[in-house]
Amino acid sequence: MNFPLYIAKRYLRSKSSQNAVNIINGITFLVIVIGSAALFIVLSGFAGLKTFSLSFSNSFDPDLKALPATGKFFSISPEQEESLKNIYDITAFSKELEEKVYLTYQQKSHIAFIKGVDTNYIKVTGVDSIVRYGNWTLNALQGVAGLEIANLLGLATNQFRNPMIVYAPKPGKGSISQERKPYNQMPLVLSGVYTLEENLDKKYVFAELPLVQALLEKDSTQISGIDFKLREAADIPAIKDRIETLFGGKVIVKDRRALNNTLYRMLNTENLATYLIFTLVLVIALFNVVGAITMMILDKQQNSKTLFALGTTLRELRRIYFVQGVLVTGFGGLIGVLLGSVLILSQLAFGWLRITPSLAYPVEYQPMNVLIVLATIVVLGVIAAKIASGRVNRKLLA
């Protein structure tokens, strides 16, 4: 067996004759366990929050979305639609037309976006699953709006006698004053109300695509986007290139991450900031390791002199205390991760910590977080042990 490792393990198991040294070693080990467990729990919590936050956008955002490269609208021909159907990795696609409109109901008003979609839209996204009141029905009279819009305007479902009025400016050039009626309007009755997240709940009103095309004075080929549902193992970059080539560069294709780039960057930045803050806490905590090893060196000074007299080199003596420091931090980090894993798995199984009575705090167990915590603890432990073991010198052994 490696001689420094053998002695370090003996020192690790044996108690010091000085009670103060034993107390310091115990506190140091406990701090490492708590610090590593806390770091793992926080990373798992942020992983759960990230998944939970992105689940909001997943109900609205498709796997891929084609948007106009310039302007707000583009055209799609029947031939191009047929070509899209022949792309193997595309399981479904839906055309949409979106524009900002003015909503009024009983002297109340709100500015939102009307999104005209075809019958394939619920196959591409899961928006119909978030309808809380009524149902997902889009036809020449009915549409679906967000909960915030319904609350702001005082709307209820199936109010056929008193519908909401949607106003949209007429397209074209010239002064608005030249138009006798510079806007188009249509009545719309809510068949359902969706609720997901406050900003989205006050942003969209869904209606039938031909109805919105008529409101905006667009023909049946003019749209503002195409949503795509892909197979599980689809080659996304290849499909993006193929779609853009099909439309002759008139569209740009974005995946779900690109559609929510700001949200992804915000979540990743918060995760990194939290990791760095807790790592700084661990750095401060691991100063205890330096102090504990230094106390051990002083406590075992006579043993070190004996080993030196028997032929142990100064480098091997330093290595004994270096290995001891690495073992303390390594075992402490491993126990901390195991403790954190038990807490995270119990939260996943039982949901004992809740945001609301019906919603458990989201956490996610990721093997990558285990590796991150252990790697952080080991690296910091090696640095701390290296600093402390450098205290062994010839002056100490004289």
C-alpha atoms as one frame of an Amber mdcrd trajectory, in Angstrom:
protein
   0.000   0.000   0.000   1.113   3.583  -0.644   2.836   4.696   2.567   1.394
   8.286   2.742  -2.091   6.904   2.054  -1.716   4.289   4.785  -0.633   6.836
   7.412  -3.300   9.342   6.304  -6.009   6.697   6.742  -4.663   5.875  10.216
  -4.750   9.564  11.173  -8.257   9.850   9.761  -9.611   7.011  11.892  -7.702
   7.722  15.094  -8.635  10.347  17.641  -6.256  13.000  18.840  -5.113  13.219
  22.427  -6.224  16.841  22.366  -9.999  17.142  22.656  -9.973  20.539  20.913
  -8.456  18.961  17.804 -11.195  16.319  17.703 -13.878  19.008  17.976 -12.299
  21.060  15.175 -12.065  17.983  12.921 -15.713  17.093  13.610 -16.918  20.608
  12.860 -14.838  20.721   9.672 -16.325  17.449   8.416 -19.867  18.604   9.290
 -19.378  21.910   7.449 -18.261  20.069   4.302 -21.261  17.727   4.473 -23.744
  20.570   4.942 -22.115  22.761   2.277 -22.075  20.066  -0.390 -25.651  19.010
   0.447 -26.824  22.627   0.228 -25.109  23.156  -3.141 -26.666  19.983  -4.562
 -30.156  20.880  -3.262 -29.961  24.383  -4.720 -28.788  23.124  -8.130 -31.565
  20.525  -8.160 -34.091  23.184  -7.197 -32.985  25.474 -10.016 -33.085  22.579
 -12.478 -36.688  21.938 -11.448 -37.577  25.626 -11.699 -36.021  25.803 -15.168
 -38.067  22.850 -16.399 -41.178  24.255 -14.726 -40.680  27.710 -16.278 -40.033
  26.318 -19.751 -43.165  24.151 -19.529 -45.193  27.362 -19.782 -43.745  28.223
 -23.181 -43.935  24.627 -24.412 -47.742  24.851 -24.492 -47.485  27.752 -26.938
 -44.223  27.216 -28.780 -43.816  24.434 -31.348 -40.680  22.410 -32.052 -39.916
  24.668 -35.027 -41.458  27.905 -36.243 -41.088  29.562 -39.649 -41.262  33.369
 -39.537 -40.964  35.956 -42.331 -37.386  37.035 -42.999 -38.609  40.583 -43.692
 -41.904  42.246 -42.852 -44.765  40.688 -40.925 -46.347  38.336 -43.464 -45.424
  35.906 -46.229 -47.282  33.660 -48.649 -47.432  29.891 -48.901 -48.561  28.146
 -52.077 -50.394  24.789 -52.300 -47.252  23.285 -53.833 -45.168  24.396 -50.855
 -47.737  22.945 -48.460 -47.539  19.624 -50.289 -43.748  19.700 -50.111 -43.896
  20.265 -46.348 -46.163  17.231 -45.972 -43.552  15.118 -47.765 -40.780  15.931
 -45.255 -40.561  12.723 -43.213 -39.525  14.210 -39.843 -42.443  16.682 -39.818
 -45.450  14.959 -38.241 -47.750  18.007 -38.465 -47.655  21.709 -39.265 -50.079
  24.560 -38.711 -50.459  27.940 -40.408 -51.113  31.030 -38.332 -51.778  34.736
 -38.777 -51.038  37.075 -35.893 -51.619  40.815 -35.465 -52.162  43.355 -32.704
 -55.831  44.314 -32.232 -58.069  46.426 -30.027 -60.674  44.589 -27.940 -63.791
  46.186 -26.458 -66.634  44.885 -24.334 -69.195  46.989 -22.438 -67.069  50.164
 -22.399 -63.955  48.235 -21.354 -60.997  47.867 -23.680 -57.683  46.061 -23.982
 -54.906  45.809 -26.585 -53.861  42.234 -27.355 -52.851  39.971 -30.227 -55.299
  37.950 -32.244 -53.855  34.697 -33.529 -55.687  32.967 -36.345 -54.856  29.261
 -36.464 -56.034  26.269 -38.477 -57.332  22.932 -37.229 -53.820  21.430 -37.001
 -52.725  23.901 -34.315 -53.705  21.659 -31.391 -51.687  18.820 -32.998 -48.570
  21.000 -33.064 -48.897  22.601 -29.604 -50.650  21.628 -26.399 -52.608  24.854
 -26.058 -55.981  23.088 -25.886 -54.853  21.317 -22.707 -54.602  24.607 -20.776
 -58.221  25.675 -21.401 -59.676  25.983 -17.901 -63.188  27.248 -18.658 -65.300
  26.169 -21.599 -63.601  24.311 -24.450 -61.345  24.799 -27.456 -63.780  25.683
 -30.236 -62.788  27.966 -33.112 -65.335  28.837 -35.798 -66.851  31.850 -37.563
 -68.343  33.127 -34.278 -66.216  31.751 -31.444 -62.659  32.014 -30.169 -60.532
  31.421 -27.071 -58.916  34.130 -24.918 -56.572  34.275 -21.932 -57.841  34.526
 -18.374 -56.358  37.998 -17.841 -58.171  39.302 -20.948 -61.439  37.798 -19.733
 -60.989  39.379 -16.297 -60.011  42.803 -17.649 -63.020  42.964 -19.961 -65.448
  41.089 -17.735 -66.004  38.338 -20.308 -67.697  34.990 -19.878 -68.069  32.075
 -22.267 -70.938  31.646 -24.751 -72.257  35.229 -24.558 -73.842  35.176 -28.029
 -76.213  38.045 -27.312 -73.431  40.398 -26.271 -70.140  39.447 -27.990 -66.738
  41.068 -27.665 -65.765  43.384 -30.564 -62.359  43.050 -32.200 -60.928  46.042
 -34.085 -57.990  45.861 -36.496 -56.545  48.714 -38.585 -57.016  48.408 -42.327
 -53.852  47.661 -44.294 -52.634  50.091 -46.916 -50.865  53.400 -47.379 -51.883
  56.992 -46.922 -53.354  59.047 -44.100 -55.841  57.486 -41.712 -57.988  60.630
 -42.055 -58.552  59.785 -45.711 -60.320  56.597 -44.740 -63.983  56.838 -43.936
 -63.581  53.846 -41.652 -59.872  53.132 -41.060 -60.462  49.867 -39.252 -62.196
  46.513 -39.632 -64.218  44.989 -36.865 -65.821  41.670 -36.037 -67.789  40.197
 -33.113 -66.269  37.284 -31.239 -67.832  35.055 -28.593 -65.561  33.156 -26.212
 -65.930  29.396 -26.325 -63.172  28.910 -23.773 -60.649  30.660 -21.521 -57.069
  29.438 -21.153 -54.755  30.159 -18.236 -51.057  29.484 -18.002 -48.959  32.516
 -17.071 -49.919  36.137 -16.493 -48.092  37.663 -19.479 -49.430  35.043 -21.884
 -52.911  35.154 -20.357 -53.298  38.815 -21.302 -51.615  38.595 -24.696 -53.560
  36.274 -27.024 -57.020  35.747 -28.434 -57.266  32.659 -30.651 -59.648  32.563
 -33.606 -60.187  30.628 -36.827 -57.574  31.390 -39.493 -59.986  32.355 -42.337
 -61.807  34.699 -39.944 -58.600  36.532 -39.047 -57.501  36.646 -42.691 -60.763
  38.362 -43.546 -60.392  40.791 -40.615 -56.894  41.766 -41.745 -57.850  41.740
 -45.453 -55.412  38.964 -46.314 -56.016  36.212 -48.849 -55.940  32.502 -48.020
 -52.228  32.186 -48.846 -50.987  35.014 -46.583 -49.822  34.058 -43.099 -47.387
  35.275 -40.454 -45.923  31.931 -39.429 -45.914  28.137 -39.676 -45.609  25.909
 -36.605 -44.045  22.461 -36.920 -44.279  19.294 -34.841 -41.275  16.981 -35.327
 -40.489  13.349 -34.656 -38.438  12.511 -31.559 -35.113  11.838 -33.306 -35.472
  14.466 -36.021 -32.391  16.194 -37.437 -33.407  19.766 -36.585 -30.607  21.653
 -38.430 -31.262  19.675 -41.631 -35.018  20.305 -41.433 -34.457  24.032 -40.834
 -32.253  24.263 -43.929 -34.762  22.324 -46.006 -37.691  24.559 -44.993 -35.738
  27.762 -45.621 -34.653  26.471 -49.039 -38.244  25.527 -49.893 -39.358  29.129
 -49.313 -36.398  30.597 -51.178 -34.943  32.376 -48.158 -38.141  34.318 -47.497
 -38.512  32.754 -44.046 -36.257  32.089 -41.090 -36.812  28.959 -39.004 -36.317
  29.015 -35.234 -36.374  26.181 -32.730 -37.958  26.429 -29.283 -34.746  27.669
 -27.675 -34.345  30.474 -30.221 -37.980  31.494 -29.733 -37.332  31.863 -25.985
 -33.710  32.977 -26.104 -34.167  35.664 -23.442 -35.843  33.227 -21.042 -33.118
  30.597 -21.534 -30.348  33.144 -20.967 -32.045  34.498 -17.840 -32.476  31.017
 -16.336 -28.892  29.979 -17.171 -27.513  33.224 -15.735 -29.457  32.764 -12.506
 -28.266  29.168 -12.248 -24.622  30.187 -12.771 -24.887  33.060 -10.279 -26.357
  30.760  -7.625 -23.638  28.164  -8.225 -20.892  30.784  -7.874 -22.424  32.186
  -4.671 -22.649  28.762  -3.035 -19.166  27.891  -4.284 -17.894  31.036  -2.541
 -19.596  29.814   0.639 -17.804  26.478   0.220 -14.491  28.270  -0.313 -14.973
  30.079   2.987 -16.061  26.839   4.660 -13.016  24.967   3.378 -10.739  27.375
   5.225 -11.740  25.145   8.134  -9.988  22.313   6.331  -6.772  24.315   6.246
  -7.123  25.072   9.941  -7.982  21.474  10.842  -5.010  20.027   8.936  -2.706
  22.631  10.462  -3.908  21.628  13.933  -3.373  17.982  13.011   0.172  18.756
  11.854   0.971  20.421  15.188  -0.711  17.620  17.130   1.235  14.943  15.248
   4.513  16.867  15.314   6.334  14.231  17.395   5.068  11.443  15.116   6.286
  13.386  12.081   9.730  13.806  13.694   9.864  10.058  14.345   8.889   9.219
  10.759  11.451  11.717   9.455  14.164  10.160  11.625  13.234   6.712  10.252
  13.867   7.885   6.699  10.526   9.344   5.543  11.203  12.230   3.206   9.796
  15.714   3.680   7.770  15.288   0.483   6.170  12.083   1.819   5.289  13.769
   5.115   3.601  16.593   3.254   1.809  14.037   1.129   0.404  12.344   4.254
  -1.433  15.479   5.327  -2.361  16.336   1.743  -4.026  12.927   1.294  -5.734
  13.303   4.657  -7.244  16.637   3.579  -8.422  15.201   0.262 -10.001  12.210
   2.028 -11.842  14.443   4.504 -13.269  16.704   1.799 -13.992  13.785  -0.548
 -15.885  11.732   2.027 -17.655  14.820   3.331 -18.726  15.812  -0.174 -19.929
  12.288  -0.966 -22.001  12.068   2.221 -23.390  15.560   1.551 -24.465  14.580
  -1.971 -26.086  11.396  -0.643 -27.943  13.411   1.986 -29.044  15.952  -0.628
 -30.128  13.132  -2.948 -32.350  11.652  -0.241 -34.024  15.027   0.318 -34.526
  15.666  -3.420 -35.885  12.166  -4.087 -38.251  12.463  -1.119 -39.506  15.783
  -2.507 -40.109  14.134  -5.892 -41.911  11.224  -4.263 -43.966  12.983  -1.600
 -43.888  16.717  -2.437 -43.541  17.696   1.223 -42.482  21.267   0.308 -45.284
  23.061  -1.573 -45.712  26.417  -3.309 -49.484  26.114  -3.124 -51.662  23.378
  -1.606 -51.930  21.763  -5.039 -48.427  22.482  -6.392 -45.255  20.917  -4.996
 -42.019  22.875  -5.266 -40.405  21.717  -8.534 -37.072  19.913  -8.237 -35.187
  17.702 -10.655 -32.589  15.022  -9.929 -29.793  15.262 -12.488 -26.614  13.114
 -12.458 -24.761  16.119 -13.896 -25.439  18.044 -10.674 -23.917  15.169  -8.690
 -20.746  15.392 -10.782 -20.646  19.206 -10.515 -20.884  19.157  -6.713 -18.336
  16.369  -6.262 -15.921  18.003  -8.718 -16.271  21.356  -6.937 -15.672  19.809
  -3.512 -12.685  17.760  -4.691 -11.014  20.694  -6.482 -11.466  23.018  -3.515
 -10.373  20.247  -1.148  -7.181  19.626  -3.136  -6.345  23.337  -3.019  -7.033
  23.553   0.728  -5.036  20.381   1.454  -2.132  21.608  -0.670  -2.009  24.886
   1.240  -2.195  23.182   4.647   0.342  20.420   3.882   2.875  23.088   2.912
   3.165  23.897   6.617   5.305  20.771   7.044   8.920  21.965   6.754  12.353
  21.258   8.189  11.926  23.903  10.851   8.889  22.022  12.208  10.856  18.773
  12.251  13.982  20.256  13.836
